[in-house]
Amino acid sequence: MLENAGCLKRFSQGVLDRCDPGGFRQKALRLRQKAKGRGLVERVRCPSGAHYFIKVMPGHTLRTRVRNRLRPARHVERVSRILSEASIPHSEPVAWGRLSSTDSQPSASFVATREVQGDRLDLWLADPKRSHEEIARVAGAMGRLFGQLYKHRVHHQDPASHNFILQWSDSDTPEAALIDLEGLYPVPIIPRSALLNRLRRHIEHSMKKLPAHLLGEDNPAMRQAFLTAFQQAAELKPEQLEPLAQLLEEFRPA
C-alpha cells in the first residue's frame, strides 16, 4: 500500500477500488530507473486493464525533495479543478505517492492521471504524410488551447509538443488536451514576455518534429489559424495580437 493512501483516496476512491494503487507504485519505481534523474511521463496499464499516465519527479536536492513531498497532490488537484471549471481538456489526476531513496536512485514523487485518448502531438507532426491543410487545423487547435490557458491565467512551464494530445471527433479539426499538469501554474497575471517565451518554445519544439519537406514551404494558413483561434479563446482585441503575430513571422521560411 502507498504511503499516501489518504491523499490517494481524496483523488478518487472509485479508481482505487478498481485498480490496486500498488500497481502505480511498482510502475513508478520502474519509470524512475528509466528517467535517469529527470522528470518523465509515460503511459502505463494497471491491473484493472485501464491505462493511465504516470509522471515521476526525482528529488536530487533538499529543495526538490521538500517540493515533491508537499506539492504534487495539492498542486495537480488545484490545476485540474481550474481546468475543469474552464472546460479545458486534460488528463485528470487519480493518485499520487512517494518513492524512498535507494543507493542508486534519489527519492521521488509521482502522479498518476487518467489516459486521454488521441494522438500525441509530436508523433502526429512527424508523420511524413501530413499536409499544410492538416497542419493549419492543428495549429488552430493549439491556438485555441493556449488562448484558453491565457484567459484563465494558467502558465504552461513546459509546452513541448509531447505534452499535448490531439483528440479527434467527427470533424477534421481536433481538440488539444493537456497531459502534464505538474508543469502548469495558476498565476495572478501572465506577462506578455512570459507568454511569448513559452509560445516560442512550443513552436520551436513542434517545428523540429515536422517532416523536412514541410519546413521549407511557407504556410500562412497555419499562422492565421493559430492567431484567430488564440484571439477568440483569449477574448483579445486584434491590436493585442501584434506581438504574437510578429513572433509567428519569425518562423517564416527564408
Number of C-alpha atoms within 10 A of each C-alpha: 9 18 12 13 14 9 16 22 16 12 17 13 13 10 17 16 11 13 16 15 22 14 16 24 23 11 17 28 18 11 21 24 14 12 18 12 17 13 16 17 20 14 15 18 14 16 13 12 10 13 17 21 22 27 25 30 29 25 23 15 11 9 10 17 18 11 14 21 18 12 15 20 24 10 17 23 19 15 20 20 14 17 21 13 9 13 10 18 18 22 22 25 25 25 27 27 24 22 23 10 13 8 5 6 17 19 20 24 27 28 26 27 22 19 19 22 13 17 18 19 22 21 14 20 21 16 12 12 9 15 10 15 12 16 19 20 19 24 25 26 23 25 26 25 24 26 23 23 24 20 18 21 18 20 22 23 17 17 22 18 22 20 17 23 25 22 18 14 10 6 7 10 17 21 21 27 24 22 25 25 26 21 16 19 17 17 10 10 12 16 12 10 10 13 16 15 13 18 21 18 16 18 17 14 16 19 18 14 17 19 15 12 9 16 15 11 12 14 16 13 16 19 21 17 21 25 23 17 21 27 21 15 18 20 13 13 10 11 7 10 15 12 13 18 14 10 17 20 12 10 15 14 11 7
